[in-house]
Amino acid sequence: QIYIDTYFLFNFWMNLWVLFLCHFLLHSKVKTVRIVAASIWASLGETILLCFPMGNGGFKLILGFGTVTAFVVAWLFRPGSWKYYYKLLIYCYLSALLLGSVLLIVETVFGTGKIPLAIWGIFMFLLFVLIKRVYLKINTKSDFCEVILTLAEEERCVLTALIDSGNGLIEPISKNPVCLVEERVIIQQKKYLQKEKFRVVPFHSLGNERGILEAYFIEKMEIKKEGETILIRNPIIAITKEVISKSEGYQMILHPELIR
């Protein structure tokens, strides 16, 4: 026997937890209100699917989690490539598997049906905070690196870059990954960028659902991380007039595919 309201609320808590965790781990820029809306939408879809007179409950749970989650993730994060979309789905499914395993252990210890939904919600929130703190403690230093841009001939610029797994910028013609650079830090070298290597890169972000960035192919990029140097020939950089880091701790957002 399943109560629809209880099923909906429990799934809402789970979806909210999974989406927030993916949002954090992938450095997503989506608004909190969209995450909440996506969680409600996903829970509603899973609940409606459960009520359909087809198949058994287990089949509906798997179908609902698989199909509804796929649609919600696409709507919420708006991935710029299939590769990034698959990555989002993997993160979502693994996050849900982690949460499900923890909840199963808790239910085994305290007994099924003896924990109110409000307590479940608080527990999921505390679990999210714990994972976030552990992740930040382990990965804070490894998320940054030094980058040397050679725009033309010997015109070089040294920057601190954030390796952002949420950066899904792709140049639409070449399908190459795109890095984001603040205009103010390369203003002196910008005159050396060649017009024939100019490109436009579509994007969406907070407060700007659809926009276009000016971008250029440059001569090379050197990424220095943990004692190693990665050389990228003819990379693409997009230029933004906005400040990337409010604390000014970094001036560039590096595409994660460039360091794999």
Buried (B, 14 or more C-beta within 10 A) or exposed (E): EEEEEEBBBBBBBBBBBBBBBBBBBBBBBBEEEBBBBBBBBBBBBBBEBBEEEEEEEEEBBEBBBEEBBBEBBEEBBBBBBEBBBEBBBEBBBBBBEBBEEEBEEBBEEEEEEEBEEEEBBEBBBEBBEEBBEEEEEEEEEEBBBBBBBBBBEEBBBEBBBBBBBBBBBBBEEEEBBBBBBBBEBBEEBBEBBEEEBEBEBEBBEEEEEEEEBBBBBBBBBBBBBEEEEBEBEEBBBBBBEEEBEEEEEBBBBBBBBBBE
